Amino acid sequence: MARLSRSSAPRLLYALCSTSSRSPAAFLLGGSFQLRQFSAGNVARSKLEKDPWWKESMGRLRNIGISAHIDSGKTTLTERVLYYTGRIHEIHEVRGRDGVGAKMDSMDLEREKGITIQSAATYCTWKDYKINIIDTPGHVDFTIEVERALRVLDGAILVLCSVGGVQSQSITVDRQMRRYDVPRLAFINKLDRMGADPWKVLNQARSKLRHHSAAMQVPIGLEEDFKGLVDLVQLKAYYFHGSSGEEVVSEDVPADMEALVAEKRRELIETVSEVDDKLAEAFLGDETISAADLEEAVRRATIAQKFIPVFMGSAFKNKGVQPLLDGVLSYLPCPIEVSNYALDQTKNEEKVELLGCPDGPLVALAFKLEEGRFGQLTYLRIYEGVIRKGDFIVNVNTGKKIKVPRLVRMHSDEMEDIQEAHAGQIVAVFGVDCASGDTFTDGSVKYTMTSMNVPEPVMSLAVQPVSKDSGGQFSKALNRFQKEDPTFRVGLDPESGQTIISGMGELHLDIYVERIRREYKVDASVGKPRVNFRETVTQRADFDYLHKKQSGGQGQYGRVIGYIEPLPAGSSTKFEFENLLVGQAIPSNFIPAIEKGFKEAANSGALIGHPVENLRVVLIDGAAHAVDSSELAFKLASIYAFRQCYAASRPVILEPVMLVELKVPTEFQGAVAGDINKRKGVIVGNDQEGDDSVITAHVPLNNMFGYSTALRSMTQGKGEFTMEYKEHSPVSHDVQTQLINTYKGSKAAE
């Protein structure tokens, strides 16, 4: 059918009317369907004429993160990506001898230790596509950096080491990707290393990570003989020439590999067919599957998170990075292919799907804060709408209206000023005061994005500045770090008056103490690490307490009767207060004061002064005085009532238990296992991986201090371990007695 221009619409209508036996009016009424159909088509067409300006640019945008276990080569891979896309002009290694260090590790500490501490954002262009990349840390202590990066990304690359395979942190990162429904590619790195076995790693990903995956490439040679890759979709062999592998040469598949390539291609088609109906039809019908059909099927299955394509290479040896970039463009979604939801605060947090179009109202999430040279730098992911320099935006969480003074695009620690940014982009703004996780809109809607998962800190240190004069700088540093990192907490020990910092592990807190010294020139003395114990009750205990005080003038009078009991296992809250009062024995305006009193009392248990968790307080009766009752009287009555019945509830101490994964050469297995038993650990798994033993154990955190030194001496420096928080569980009777005696001793000494 010929296309109709808008100007021909009236003529067409007139012609239709004149050929019809009905009058124009009758035609318009009776034939409204035809007219409606025409106008709907016209609207759609005019919309199409309006769409492309952003649809085209959105289709050419990718937001990806690179995550993996420690030392899998994430930063090295990012460095190569930036080099091949022309963002940097020379390559520097993570632990390079030239002292420059990788572009994405911009902190001095990162360059010294050879680890990534903060996730860094950058952007680059590859084949007319814009790619925003976030390089994340691998160490479990900086897990929040991975968490917040994945919260705002549309796709991710999970890097696996071809020798180490699927390691403990790979599992954690994969779990985080699942939590935020992030479609991902896997990249098996380090194929040039001794003992590289990509097929073993692929099978581990299937068994340990439950990945529905298949190889997209077959390596040509391994270890020192690793020369290039065969692409199973295009059936081409790729070799990487030039001093830094920048020249990709495409050739035919080597004759001696044809059988293996045919087998692996069939395996790829079968695996994708299991989750993609369109490809399954062609496969079952024995049709020839073209490269384009296979590519489309892999893209559909990857975006639907039913399949994970596996790429291979060696970032350090500059092989396989360009095909991986092509894979990012081909298989990972653009911002409008991902479903993002906001909560409408005006409609009782009803879920609203964000279409990701720049035409809509502005919705942006502040996912990371950094203290820059020019004030606070806030990283924003824009989900909908457009943000411009000089615009007024509203922080939905605080209700404040803020002007955007400066808008920048980040390239690690460098910035590029821009005038505006639209949906799908990751940018940063200066001088906007907010907290991590706040949502910004243009004021026309009241949407908030769902927050991210923040794990509880497991370890504390007492810190104080060495010289009295530097107190101001010291508190400034702590305030800044607390704002930047939700897993870093600062508190005051009410008994000793010391400043207590809490975090995810020894390394996490060490890094912050070191940053206070370097960035704020404050030397801090550090106390012994303190474990975050908890207390809990194990049985019901009744209370009946009367608080009565007469001291001239108005007295204090309050009586509370009820019981405390443990919350059921798996309860989502840690403290519950239930009011089962019948009648008006206590006026209802005093009930909040009673709850406040019990909450305050539960902040420090009588055993070792740590907070009491999994506690339910039930108020069933009480008494009040017409004149002498007050909020203070009832609050005090509650505090004393709790202390009175606490001992009868058979309280126990809970300690944080860590999930520890060790990788040690088999010859040291006995010594390491014996040491874990000595530390009251429980070994829950023992696997063999080549010449190494992989031991999984649950060990109390209190017994893990200084473990890295002990492990080094036991295994001649060959062992490595990672640990992450698992749960709080009751300590044994002898440990409880010991902890209580230590606590009583320190109280008596004061």
Salt bridges, closest charged atoms under 4 A:
GLU49 OE2 - ARG3 NH2 3.87
GLU49 OE1 - ARG6 NH2 2.84
ASP51 OD1 - LYS47 NZ 3.81
ASP51 OD2 - LYS55 NZ 3.93
GLU56 OE2 - ARG60 NE 3.49
GLU90 OE2 - HIS92 NE2 3.00
GLU93 OE2 - ARG80 NH2 3.04
ASP98 OD2 - HIS92 ND1 2.61
GLU112 OE1 - ARG518 NH2 2.75
ASP141 OD1 - HIS139 ND1 3.74
GLU145 OE2 - ARG148 NH2 2.91
GLU145 OE1 - LYS368 NZ 3.40
GLU147 OE2 - ARG179 NH1 2.53
ASP154 OD1 - ARG381 NH1 2.95
ASP174 OD2 - ARG178 NH2 3.06
ASP174 OD1 - ARG184 NE 3.02
ASP174 OD1 - HIS211 NE2 2.71
ASP192 OD2 - LYS317 NZ 3.53
ASP252 OD1 - LYS236 NZ 3.87
GLU267 OE2 - ARG206 NH2 3.02
GLU267 OE1 - LYS264 NZ 3.76
GLU270 OE2 - ARG266 NE 3.39
GLU274 OE1 - HIS212 NE2 3.75
ASP276 OD2 - ARG300 NH2 2.88
ASP326 OD1 - LYS127 NZ 2.95
GLU337 OE1 - ARG299 NH2 2.52
GLU370 OE2 - LYS368 NZ 3.41
ASP413 OD1 - LYS103 NZ 3.96
GLU414 OE2 - LYS103 NZ 2.44
GLU416 OE2 - ARG409 NH2 3.44
ASP417 OD1 - ARG406 NE 2.90
GLU420 OE1 - ARG388 NE 3.06
ASP433 OD1 - LYS483 NZ 2.73
GLU456 OE1 - ARG489 NH1 3.95
GLU484 OE2 - ARG480 NE 2.74
GLU484 OE1 - ARG515 NH2 3.84
ASP485 OD2 - HIS508 NE2 2.89
ASP493 OD2 - ARG530 NH1 3.48
GLU514 OE2 - ARG517 NH2 2.64
GLU514 OE2 - ARG518 NE 2.91
GLU519 OE1 - ARG480 NH1 3.04
GLU519 OE2 - ARG515 NE 2.83
ASP542 OD1 - ARG540 NH2 3.27
ASP544 OD2 - ARG559 NH2 2.87
GLU565 OE2 - ARG616 NH1 2.17
GLU576 OE1 - ARG616 NE 3.55
GLU578 OE1 - ARG616 NH2 2.19
GLU595 OE2 - LYS599 NZ 3.84
GLU600 OE1 - LYS635 NZ 3.06
GLU613 OE2 - ARG534 NE 2.99
GLU613 OE2 - LYS574 NZ 3.84
ASP675 OD2 - ARG679 NE 2.86
GLU689 OE2 - LYS208 NZ 3.62
GLU689 OE1 - LYS663 NZ 3.38
GLU727 OE2 - LYS726 NZ 3.34
